[in-house]
Amino acid sequence: MKPIEIEELLQATRHDEPKIRKSALLDLCPCRVKANNVKIWDRLLAMRNDEDAGVRSIVLHNLCDGSPKERKEEIVNAVEELAQDQDRKLRRRARNALAVYRKSGVINSE
C-alpha cells in the first residue's frame, strides 16, 4: 500500500460517518497493509474509544490481527479496555482475545 493511500485512509478514520470510518479501518487491517506503520497503530489505539460499536469492533479485530511485538503492552491495555465495553458482543470478543493471550502470551489472534 502506498503512503498516500495510507494517509487518505487515516483521514477517513476521522470522518463523521461511522460507515466511512469502518471502511477505512478494514483497509488499514494489518493483513492488508503488511507493514508496521506507527501512524496506523497510533490511530487504531485512539479509536478504541470511538462512539460507534461497529467501529470499535473493527478496531479490536485490527489490534488482534498482527500487532507489532514492541507495542504489545499498549495493545493488551486497549483490548482490556474493550473487554469492559458497553456493547455485549464486543465485550465478549475482547474477553476471548484476552483469555487466549493469558494462555498463550499471544494477543494477535482473535
C-alpha positions as CSV (number, residue, x, y, z in Angstrom):
1,M,0.0,0.0,0.0
2,K,1.4,3.4,-1.0
3,P,2.0,6.1,1.7
4,I,-0.6,8.4,0.1
5,E,-3.2,5.7,0.3
6,I,-2.5,5.2,4.0
7,E,-2.7,8.9,4.7
8,E,-6.1,9.1,2.9
9,L,-7.4,6.1,4.9
10,L,-6.1,7.7,8.1
11,Q,-8.1,10.8,7.2
12,A,-11.2,8.8,6.5
13,T,-11.0,7.3,10.1
14,R,-11.9,10.8,11.3
15,H,-15.0,11.1,9.1
16,D,-18.3,11.9,10.8
17,E,-20.0,8.8,9.3
18,P,-19.3,5.5,11.0
19,K,-19.7,3.7,7.7
20,I,-16.7,5.5,6.2
21,R,-14.6,5.1,9.4
22,K,-15.4,1.3,9.3
23,S,-14.5,1.0,5.6
24,A,-11.2,2.8,6.2
25,L,-10.4,0.6,9.2
26,L,-11.0,-2.5,7.1
27,D,-8.5,-1.3,4.6
28,L,-6.0,-0.5,7.4
29,C,-6.1,-4.0,8.7
30,P,-2.5,-5.4,9.2
31,C,-3.3,-8.3,6.9
32,R,-3.8,-5.7,4.1
33,V,-1.2,-3.1,4.9
34,K,1.5,-5.7,5.5
35,A,3.8,-3.1,7.2
36,N,4.3,-1.8,10.7
37,N,3.2,1.8,10.3
38,V,3.4,3.8,13.5
39,K,0.7,6.2,12.4
40,I,-1.8,3.4,11.8
41,W,-1.2,1.8,15.2
42,D,-1.4,5.2,16.9
43,R,-4.8,5.8,15.2
44,L,-6.1,2.3,16.0
45,L,-5.3,2.7,19.6
46,A,-7.0,6.1,19.7
47,M,-10.1,4.7,18.0
48,R,-10.8,2.1,20.7
49,N,-12.9,4.9,22.2
50,D,-14.9,5.6,19.1
51,E,-18.6,6.3,19.7
52,D,-19.7,3.6,17.3
53,A,-19.7,0.0,18.4
54,G,-19.1,-1.3,14.9
55,V,-16.0,0.9,14.6
56,R,-14.7,-0.4,17.9
57,S,-15.4,-3.9,16.8
58,I,-13.1,-3.5,13.7
59,V,-10.5,-1.8,15.9
60,L,-10.5,-4.9,18.1
61,H,-10.1,-7.1,15.0
62,N,-7.2,-5.0,13.7
63,L,-5.5,-4.9,17.1
64,C,-5.6,-8.7,17.3
65,D,-4.6,-9.3,13.7
66,G,-0.8,-9.0,13.6
67,S,0.0,-6.3,16.1
68,P,3.7,-5.4,16.5
69,K,5.5,-7.1,19.4
70,E,7.0,-3.8,20.5
71,R,3.5,-2.4,21.1
72,K,2.2,-5.5,22.9
73,E,1.6,-3.7,26.2
74,E,-0.4,-0.9,24.6
75,I,-2.4,-3.4,22.6
76,V,-3.2,-5.6,25.6
77,N,-4.3,-2.5,27.5
78,A,-6.5,-1.4,24.7
79,V,-8.1,-4.9,24.5
80,E,-8.6,-4.9,28.3
81,E,-10.5,-1.6,27.9
82,L,-12.6,-3.1,25.1
83,A,-13.3,-6.1,27.4
84,Q,-15.3,-3.5,29.5
85,D,-17.1,-2.1,26.5
86,Q,-20.8,-1.3,26.7
87,D,-21.5,-3.5,23.7
88,R,-22.0,-7.1,24.9
89,K,-20.8,-8.8,21.7
90,L,-17.7,-6.7,21.5
91,R,-17.0,-7.1,25.2
92,R,-17.2,-10.9,24.8
93,R,-14.9,-10.9,21.8
94,A,-12.3,-8.8,23.7
95,R,-12.5,-11.1,26.7
96,N,-12.0,-14.1,24.5
97,A,-8.9,-12.5,23.0
98,L,-7.6,-11.8,26.5
99,A,-8.2,-15.4,27.5
100,V,-6.2,-16.6,24.6
101,Y,-3.5,-14.1,25.4
102,R,-3.3,-15.2,29.0
103,K,-2.9,-18.8,28.0
104,S,-0.5,-18.4,25.1
105,G,1.1,-15.0,25.6
106,V,-0.1,-14.1,22.1
107,I,-2.5,-11.2,21.6
108,N,-2.6,-11.2,17.9
109,S,-5.1,-14.0,17.3
110,E,-8.8,-13.3,17.7
